[in-house]
Amino acid sequence: MPSRVNHTAPSQLALGLVLGFFFGFLLQRGGVTYYDVILGQLLLEDWTVLKVMGSAIITGMLGVQVMRQLGWVELHPKPGSLGSTVAGGLIFGVGFGLLGYCPGTALGAVGHGALNALVAGVGGMLLGAGLYSVLYPRLRESVLPKGGFGAVTLPELLGIHPLLCSVIVSAILAAGLGLLEYLDY
């Protein structure tokens, strides 16, 4: 099937921007842009963040697969490795642990006026990105390629159709979220 995706179309960039603002709005409405809610998740006392992000994962996973089936998007999985996963997890974890925001919730918090998210969150993201870009040439040769596992996807690993895999994973996640909701009351 010929691709209908135009990677240079300004309309795609505009759509991405609009959807990004919409996602930030939903994060804020879901309550996950508030420090106390995120702290509650880290202390395993408030499951709001897990519920909102799980719902977003289900929606995104199924949405991307439907758009893929319609020829609206193309997926280009990148090769992964244990080294890059650990490095990314450490960078994310340190920032999240120090500030109490992930990049998405920090930007959402900036949207509702959280000064700490603006100064420390956006500042930390810029500092972290700058530091990573300086260290990247050395990391690219030493840490990042360790334990490479290629560009394999879960459907390829399981040998099933990507849409079916997304439906199965979504059902499992939805059942887990339902159980959380049930136990939360």
N, C-alpha and C positions, 0 to 999 in steps of 0.2 A: 504494500500500500504506500503510495507516495506521501511524503510528509507535507502537512499543511502548516507546519511551525515556521514562523519567520523570526529568527533570533534578533534581527535588527529593527524590527518594527517598533516605533515609538509607542504604539498602543500597548504592546506587551510590557514595556517599562512602566507605563502609566497604570496598567492593570495591576502590576506587582506593587506599586506604591499604594494604590487604593486598597488592595487586599491587605497590605501590611498595616495600614492605619486601622482597617476594620478588625484585624487580629488583635492589635494593641487595645482597641476599644473593648473587645470581648474579654481580653485579659483583665482589664480594669473592672469591667462589669462583673466578672467572675470573682473579683476580690484578690487575685493573686499578685497584684502590684503593691500590696501593703506589706511592710516589713513584718508586722506581727503575724500575719497569715503564713508567710514564708518561714518564719522562725518556728511557728507551730508545726509546720510540716517537718522541718529538720529535727524537731524534738519528738516526732511521731505522735503528736497530740491533735493535729488538725490536718485532715486529709483533703482539704479544698484544692490545693495545688495539684495533687495526684489526680483528682477527679477532673479538673479542668484540662490538664495536659493530656490525660488519657482520652478524654472526649475529643480533643483537638487531633490527637494521633489517629483515632478511628476515622474521623471526618476527612483528614488529609490523606490517609492511606487509601480509603475507598474512592475519594474524589480524584486522586492522581491516577488510580487504575482505570476508572471510568473514562477520564480524559484521554488516557493512553489508548484505550480501546477505540475511542472515537477519532484518534489520530490528531488530537489537539496538542499533545505533548510528547516529547521523546525523553527517555531516561538514559543517562550516561553514567552508570556507576563507576566510581573511581576505585582503584586498587587500595586495599587497606592493609594495615600491619598492626601487630601488637605494640610496636614502638610508637607509632603515631597515635594509636588509641590511648595508650598510657600517658603520653605527653599532653595530648588534648584534654584528657580527663584531669590531669594535675593542674593545668592552667585554669580550666573551668572551675574545678573544685576549690582551688585557693581563692579565686575571685569571689565565688559564691559563698564560701565560708567566711571570708573577711567582711564582705559587704551585706550579705543576706539577700542578694538579688542575682538572678541570672541575666544574661544580656537582654532577653525579651522583656522580662518583668522590670528591669531597670529602666528601659526606654518607656515602658508603659507608666512607670512611676513618675518619670520626668513629665509625662503628659498630664498628670494630675497635680504637678507642682512639688514633688519631693526633691528638695534641694540636695539631700545626700545622694540620691540616685543620679542627679545631674553632675555634681562635682566628682564624687568618688566612682560612680558607676560608669559614666561616659568617659571620665578621665582615666579610669582603670582600664577600660576597653582600649582606648587609644594608646596608653602606655604599654599594655600587654601586647597589642598588635605591633607596636614599634619594636619592642624588645624581641618578639618572635621573629620579626623580619631581619633584625640584626643577627640573631643566632641561627636563622634558618640554613645558611650555607654549611655550617658545621653539623647541625642536626640532620640535614638531608643525607649526609654521608655516614653518620654514625648511629644515631638513635632511631630515626624515623623508619628506615627499611627493615629493622629487626622484626623477625617473625611475620614476614609478609604472607598474606592469604589471598591476594589477588582481588579481582572485582566481582567475586561470586556474590550472588544475591540469595536470599532465603528461598524463593521459589525454585531457583536453579539447584540449590543444595538439596531441597526436598523432592525435586523432580515433578513439580505440579505447576499448573497454570498460575501466573501472577495474580489474576483477579480472584481465583479460588483461594490462594494463599492469603490474600488480603481479607477475604470474607472470614476465613477460619481464625486468623489472628485477631480480627476485630471482634468476633464472637467471644473469644477467650478474654480479651480485654474488657468487653462489655459485661461479661459475667463477673469478672473481678471487681469492676466498678460498682456493679449492682450489689455485690456482697459487701463492699465497703460502705455503701449507702445504707444497707440493711443493718450492719453492725454499728453504724454511727448513731443510731437512734436507740 
